[in-house]
Amino acid sequence: MERYPFQYDPTQSFISQVSDWVADVFYDILPDAGFEVRDEQIYMAFQLERAFAEKQTIFAEAGVGTGKTLAYLLYAICYARYTRKPAIIACANESLIEQLVKPQGDIAKLAKHLDLTIDARMGKSPDQYLCLRKLDEVRHQPELGEDFQLIYQELPPFVHAYEALQSFYPYGDRADYPELNDEKWGMVNWDSFQDCFACEKQHRCGQTLSRNHYRKSADLIICSHDFYMEHVWTYEARKRGGQLPLLPSHSSVIFDEGHLLEPAAQKALTYKLNHAVFEEIITRLLKGEIRESLAVAVEDAITQSEEMFYQLDKHSQAVIGSKRREIHFDAALLQAINRFTEQIGWIEEELALESGLYTLDEFQLRIVEEHLEMMQLALSLFRQPDQVISWMTQEGTGTGSTLVVMPKMVQEVLKERVFAEAMPIIFSSATLSVDGSFQFVADNLGISHYLSFSVPSPYDYPEQMEAFVPHLSDESVFQEKMKAATALLKRTEGRALLLFNSLEEMRQFKQAIESVPECADMRIYYEGDQEITHLISCFQEDEQSSLCAVSLWEGLDVPGSSLSNVVIWSLPFPPNDPVYAAKRKSATVPYEEVDLPYMLLRLRQGIGRLIRTREDSGIVSILSTELYTNDKLRQHVKDVFPAGVEWKTVL
């Protein structure tokens, strides 16, 4: 294939030649194929020119319908071919990845109408792949085995073969098992406590094979924010261990829905400690010929670990709207941690001596030593609550509780390992600014120097969108919300997206709607019941259905009459979990600096799910008591709506 989609003159600036070609694309080539000329899209394209020319970070805020994806794709593909390194497009979640690469998606459109061969490959997060070891364990459980036996039987033949692997095809992707709900998928997917190095199926694993495939992409690698941040966090450790980084060297990074990068960074830049994992790793020492004193110390460490995690569970409590449990320190907890770390310290000293005797497998010894070193570091940080944010959570199945320790200053890590790179970094979203300023997102990510611009949506919102914000009584607010939601569902005969701020809210609605006679014949899908992209596809194709979700405030793109009604169950303020509690504690005015900006950005995204084309129309409803008791909040929320859209209090 031709390296560039235009005649390249090496004596002239490459980026300026790309810009000339982009102008031809948007003014001539795409309009000839039936696309409309969008001034907002063309403005965005020429703003991106500077970011690529100067290798700078840019906040590209473009309203719904701008066509921002096409604009950044054109530059990213050309620059990847110029540098001979792929561009990374990091999306906020897996459903956004699927939308980008689907047969009717923007990449396919460019390939078709520009007669381009685009090498775009997906790099999904590890937890989106089947774990062969977990599948093998769960398929033998009598009460669960039937579904999983079928999955096992349908695995590719090469998974079970032991001869050299001549060829393979992708398998084991979450999207391949849409019928599994999230709970069942959690029983068989990869999780952070799987030891892939010790797995005999490692080189036939779908995740491993996928990684080998996407690394060879010439143009684009599409991954999630989570996966990109995991790449950043594990880069040095993987190099030290003789492994390739998760992502290859790349030419540019585009963070689609870039306002959501911070929580992905927080999720990736953590230490995770789990008793079951510790026990499985430390007992590997007992398989070698070790001195009796070390064997006794290993047994004592396991006992101390059990006690420490017992104390952690005892001193943690659930937080409404969050899976993170808040930890409360006391003398008994600190004493258990100190005893455990002292025991680990003694084992580390003994291992240094043992390694000189060559009685232990060198590879297994290195795994044990690295795990103990990580635990010591994490627990030393954990005992400095001013420096870290910690919580308890449940990860994986059958592994018990997990202690998560996250350094507070993720901004420093991002500044050093991401934004110090001399390459174009694009933040693309319809909601990057708060009250016209990008400082909230920039400060959260540790970005001090950046370019920025905003372009509005081209849609006629006063004609296309209605807004319904009813008065709700404080005394019977849930019943009134149910009554309003029922009326809204009847008005549009389904065709609704209902957005909730927590799983608890959605479960409460799900339980209540089952006893509402008017909705008995309605088809309502719920996030978590099946694989998310499958649910979205069902919702889009089944025009009179409705979809209830917690995570689809951004990224969902369902044009047409299938989505004519967005119901926002409550204002999306952040939860009172340890992460946001720490943010509030470090803020001068927590509500103004943390809660309100978060809520307004998320609300703007939720409202933006309704109108996706010039032909779309429908209604957005907010069911909230606060909007009629807090005038200042009411004005903030009114300002989030597109100009000219008036609120109605009755349908």
N, C-alpha and C positions, 0 to 999 in steps of 0.2 A: 504494500500500500504506500501511497505518497506520504512522506513524513509530515508535511504541513498541508492544510486545505487551501493554501494560497501560494503564489509564486514568491519564494523567499529571496530577498536580496541581502546577502551577508554584509554589505557595506552600509546598510541602514539599520536603525534601531529595530530590534525584533518586536518589542511590545507595541511600538507605533504601527508596525505593519499588521500586528494582530488587531489593533483597534480599527484600522482601515477595513480589514476583512469583517470584523464584527458589525461595523456600520453597514456594509453591503448585506450582511445576513439579515439585520433588523429592518433595513429600509427597502430591500429588493427581494432577496431570496425567499424569506419566510412569508412576506405578504403575497408573493406569487403563488405560494402553496396554500393560501387561504388564512394565514395568520394576520391579525390586525397590527397596525403600527401603534406601539405604545410609547408615548413620550417618556413616561416614568421609567420604563425598562431601558430605554436608550440612555437616559440620564445616569442610571445606575451603572450601566456598562462602562461609561466613560469615567465615572468615579473609581471603578475598579482598576482602570488602566494605571492610575497613579500608584495604587497599592502594589501591583505587580512590578511596575517599573522601579519603584523605590524599595521593594521588599519590606513593606510595612504592614502593621496590623490596622485593619479598618473595620469599623462598625457600620454595616450596611443595613439600615432600617428601611424596609420597603413594604408598603401596605399590601393587603391581599389583592391578587389579580395583577400585580406588577410584572410577573414573569421573571422573578429574581433568579430562579434556578437555572433557566436558560442562559441568563447573563453570566453567572459565575462559571457555568460549565464550559462555555466557549473559551474563556481565558485559561481555565485550569487545564483543559486538554492540550491546548497549544503550548502552554508553558511546560507541561510534562514532557512533551515531545522535544522541546528545545533543550531541556536539561537532561533528558533521558532518565528521568525519575518520575514515578507516578505521583499524581495529586491524591491527597486523602480527603474524602468527603465524610465528615463525622456527623451523623444524624443523632437526634435526641433519643430515639428509640428504634426498636426493630421494625415497627410498622412503617415508620418513615423510610427506612432502608428499602423495604419491599415496594413502597409506592414509587421510589426513584427508579428502581430497576425493573418494574413490571413491564409487560409487553406494550402497554399503552402509556408508559411513563415518559418523562422528559428526555432521558438518554435515548430511548428508542425513537422518539420524535426527531431529535437532532440527527441521528444516524440515517433515518429515512429521508428527511427533506434536504439534508446537506450532502447526501451520498457519502457519508463518512463511515468507516469501520472503527468503532470505538471499543477499545479493550477495557471493559468495566467489570470488576470482580468484587464479590462481597466478602468482607472479613467480619463475620459475626462473632459476638462475644462467646466465650467458652460455654457459658451456661445455656446457650441456645443449641447445644449438641448433646446427643445421647452419650451416656457413659456405659460402655460395655460391661464394666465390672458391676455397676449398680443394677443394670438390667439382669445380669446373671443371678444376682442375689434375690431380687424381688420376684422373678418369674417362678421361683419354687415355693413361694408363699401361697398356701391353699386358698386363702380368702381374696388374694389379689392376682394370682398368677395368670388367669385366662387372657386378659387384655395384653399382658406383657409377653406371654408365650407367642402370641401372634406376631408381635413386633420382632421377637427373636427369630422366628421362622422366616420372616421376610427380609432379614439382613442379607446383604450381598454375599454371594458364595466366597469371595476372596477374604471375608472376615474370618472364616473358619479354616481357610487353607493355610498350609505352612510352607508351600513352595514360594519361590521369589515372586514378588508382586510385579507383574508385567504391565498391568493397566488397572485403573480404578475409575469409579464414578462417584460423585458426591452422594452421601447418605447421612442420616442421623440428625438432620436439621429439625428444629422445633416445628417449622412449618409443614414438615412431612407427617406430623401426627396431630392434625387439628382436632381430632375427637377427644384427646386427653385434656382434662381440665388442668389448671395450674397445680393443684395438689398432687395429682397423679404424675404430672411431668416432673415435679420436684423429687419424685421417688427414683427416677431413672436418668435425670440430666446430670451433666458435670456440675460439681460444686467446688468451692475453693479448698475443700479438705481432701480432694482426691490426689493421690500421689502418682502422677502420670509416669514418672521415671521408673517406678517399680512395676508398672503394668506391662504384662507380656503382650497385650493387644495394642500397645502404644502406636506402632507403625501401621496398623490397620484401622485405627480409630478415625471416625468421620471428621473430628475436629482437627487432628493432625494432617490428614489428607487435604482438608480444606485450606489449612494454613500454607501448605506447600504450593497449592494452586494459586491463591490470591497474591502471594509474594511475587509472582512472575508477571503481574499486570504491567502493561506498558503505559496505560493512560490513567485509569482511575481505580482506587480501592475505596469501597464504600463500607464504612463500619459505624459503630455507635460511639457516642461520647464516652460511655463507660469503657469501651474497648481501647479507645485512643488513650485515655488517662491511665489505664492499666499498662499500656505500652510504655508510657512515660515513667510510671512508678517502678516498673520491673526492668527497665532498660539496662542499668548498670549491673544488677544482680544476675540477669541472664547472661550478660557478657562474661562476668566472673565465673559463672558455671559452665562456660563453653557452649552456651546456646545462642541461637540467633534471636534478636529482639522480635517482639510480636509483629511489628510492622517494618518494612524495609525503609531505607533512606528515601525521603520524598521531597518533592519540589515545592509544594504549597499545602496548606490545610484550610479547608472550609468547614466551619462549625455551623451547620444548618440548625435553626432554632438555637442560636448561640447563647441566648439568655439563660439556657438551662445547663451550661457547662459547669458552673460551680458545684451543684450537687453531684454531678458525675465525678468531678475531681475529688470531692470529699469522700465519695464511696470508694474510689480506687486507692487513695493515699491513706490507707489504714493498715493497722496490724490486727490480725484476728487470732485469738487463742481459744482452743477448744480441748477439753480433757480427753475425749475419745481419740482425737488425732494425736495428741501428745503421747498417750499410752501406746498407740499403734507404732509410733516412730521410736520411742525410747526402748520398747521391748525388742527391737531389732538387735540391740546390743547383746541380749541374752542368747542370741543364736550363734555368737562367736565364742571363742575360748577366752573368757575374761576371768579376772581374779574374783574371788568370792566377795571381797569387800565392795567391789564395784557393782556386783549383782545385787547385793543387799541394798546398796544406795539407790539403784534403779527401782527396786520394789518400794522403798521408802518415798521416793519422789512421786511415784504413782499415787500412793496414799495421801501425800501432801497436796497433790494436784486435786484429788477428789474433794479434800477438805476446803481448798481454796475456792473451787467452783460451787461447792455447797454454800459457802459464805457469800459468794457473789450473787447467787440466786436468791438467797435469803434477804440480802440487802438491796435488791432491785425491785422496782415496782412499775407496773404497766402505765403507759401514757396514752390517753384517748387520742385516736386518730393517727397513731404511729405504731410501727412494729418494734421500735426501740424502747427498752426499759431503762429507766433512770436508776443510777447507782447511788446509794447513800453510804458514805464512809463511816466506819466506827472502829474501835480498837480491835475487836475480834477479827474483822476483815483484814486490817493492816497486818495483824499478827500472822494470819494464815498466809498472806502474800510474802511476808519477810521469811517465814520458815521455808516456803517453797523455793524462793530465789536463792537462799543460802544453800539448800540441797542441790539445786541446779549448778550453782557455782562450784561446789565440791566435785560434782560429776564432770564438769568441764575440765577441771584441773587433772582429774584422774584420766580423762580421755587423752589429754596431751601426752601423758606417760604411756598409756596403752597403745597409742598410735606408733610409738617407737618400737613396740614389741612385734608389730605386724601380725597380730592375732585376729584382727577384725578386717572385714571387707572394706577396702578403701572408699569405694563409692558410697556404701551404706553409712560408713562413719562420717563422711562429709555431709550427708543429708541430716544425720542426727545433730552434728555440731552446728550446722546453719540454723536448724530449728531451735536449738537451745539458745543460740545467740540472739535470734529474733525475739524469743520469749523474754529473755533478760532485758533487752532494750525496751520492749513494749511495757513490761511491768515497771521498769525504772521511770518511764514516762508517765505511766498510769498513776504513780504516787506523787505526781506533780500536777494536780488538777488545774492549775493556772496556765499550764502549757498545752494541755490536751483536752479533747472532748471524748468521753468514754460512755459506753452503754452496753447493755446485754441484749442479745437477740437470739432468734432460732434460725439456724442456717442448715440446709440439708435435712435428711431424715435419719433418725436414730442416732444422732451425734450429740444430743443434749444442747445446752446453752453455749453461746459463744460470747466471749468478751471482745469488744471492738474498741481499739484505741486509735484516735485520729489526732494528729498534730493540728493545733488551731490555725497555724499560719500556713495554710495550703497556698496562700498567695505567693509566699517566698519560693516554694517548690515550682509553681507555675512560672514565676518570673525567671527563674534560673534555667529551667529545663524545656520551656515552651517558647516564651516570648523573647528570650535572648537570642533565639535562632534568627539568622538573617534570611528570612524567607517570607513571602506573602502569607498572611493569616487573615482570613475573612470571617467575620461574624455576620451571619445573615439571619434576619428575623423580621417579623412585622412589629415586634415589641422589644426593642432594646433600650429605649429611653423612658425615663419617668419625668413628667412635666418638662419635656423638651431637652433633658440632660442625660448624657450617657454615663455620668459619674457613678451611679449606683452599681451598674454592672462592671465598670472598669475597676472600681475600688475592690469589689468582691473577688476579682480575678488577679489583682496585683498588676494591672496594666497602667503604666504612667504616661506613655507616649502612643498616640493613636490618631488615625484619620477617622472621620465620621461624616455621615450624611443621612437625611431622611427624605423619603418621597412618599406621598400619600397614595391611597388606593384610588384607582380610576372609576370605581363603582358609584352609582347614584343611590346612596344609602337611604335618604329620606323617602325615595320611591320604592325601594326594594325591601326595607326592613321595618318591622313593627317592634315596639318594646312594651312589654307588659310587666309592671312592677306593682303588685297588689299590696294593700294594707293587710298585715297579718296580726292577729291577736297574740300577745305574749302568753296568755293562759292556755290556749289549745293550738299552739303553733304547728305541731306535727299534723294534726287532723286537718288544719286549714291548708297546709302544704299539699297534703294528699288530695284534698278537694280541688285545689287549683291545678295540680298536675293531671288529675283525671279529666278535668274540663279541657285542658290543653291537648291531651292525647286524643280526646274525642273530636276536638275542632279540626285537627289535621289528619284524623284517621290514622294514627300512628305517625310514621315519618319523623320521629323525634329522636334527638340525642339528649339524654339526661346526664348531666355532669354532677358528680358528687365530690366532696372534699375528702372523704375517707371511705374505707371499706365498710365501716360500721354504719354510716349513713346509707350506703347502697343496700346493705343487707336488710336494714330496717324497712326501706322502701319495698324491697323484693318480697318480704314477708307480708307487708300490708296490702300490696296491690293484688295479691292472690285472692283476697276476700272482697274485692271491689267488683260487683256484678257487671258494671259498664265496661270493664276491661278484660272480662273473662275470655273473649275470643281474640284478644290482641296478641300478636307475637312479639315478645320482648326478650332481647338477648342481653346477657350480663357478662361483663368483663370477668375473666377467670374461669368461666364455665367451659370454654374451649380456647384454642390458640387464637391470639388477638387478631392477626391478619385475616384468619378464616372468618371470625365474627364480623369484622368490618366488611368483608366481601358479601357475607350473607345479608347484612343490613342494607348494603347498597343495591343488591339484586332483588331483595324482597321488599318492594316499594312501601308497603303498608306496615312494615315492622318498625320497632324502636330499639335503641341501643343504650344501655346504662353503663357508664364507665367512670373510673377514677383517674386514669392516666391519659385520657384523650383530650385534655384541654388544648393541646397544641398538636399540629402535625396531621390531624385527620382531614382528608380532602375528599368530600363526597358531594360533587356537583349534582344539580338536578333536583327533582321533586322528592327523592328518597330522604333528603334531609331538609325539611321545611320548618323545623321547630326545635329550638335549643332551649332546654329548661335547666337553669342553674339553681341547684337545690339550696345552696348556701354560699355566702361569700368565701372565696378560697384563701383564707388566712393560713399562714404556716402553722404546723402543729406545735404543741408545747413540749417537744421532745428535747433531748440533751443538746442536739446540734443548734437548734434555734434558741434554746435557753442560753447557750453560751454567746450567741450573737447578740441577744438582748442585753446580756450582762456587760458586754464590752461597748455597747452603744450609749451615747449621751441621752438621746430621747428614743428609747427602743421602739415605740409604736411608729413614730415618724420615720425612723431610719431602717427598720427591719420589717415589721408586720405590714404596714401600709404599702410600701413599694412592691413587696412580694405579691400581695393580694391584687394590686392594680395590674401588674404585668400579666398575671395568670388570668385575670378576668378579661382583659383585652384579648388574650388568646382564645378563651372560651367563646366570647362573642363572635370572634372571627371565623368560627367553624360554619356559620350559617350561609353567608353569601360567598360563593366560590366562582361564579361567572356573572356576566351582565344579565343573563336570563333568570337567575335565581331570585327567589323572594321567600319571605317567611317571617317568623316571629321569634324574638329572644325574650325569655322571661327570667326574672331573678326573684327567688322566694326568700326574702330576708326581712326580719323584724327590725334590724338595726337601721335600715334606710329611712325609717319614719320616726326614729328616736334620736338620731345623730345627724344634725344638719350639715356639719362639715364633711362627714363621711358620704352623705348623700350627694353632695356637690362633687366630690372626688369621683364617685362612681358615674355620675351623669357625664362628667368630662371624658370618661373612658369610651363612651358610646360615640359613634361617628357623628359629626356635626349635622344638625338638622333632624335627627331622630328623636321624636317626642315620646315621653313616657305615658303609658295609659295605666290606669288603676283598675279598670274593668274590661273584660273581654267584649 
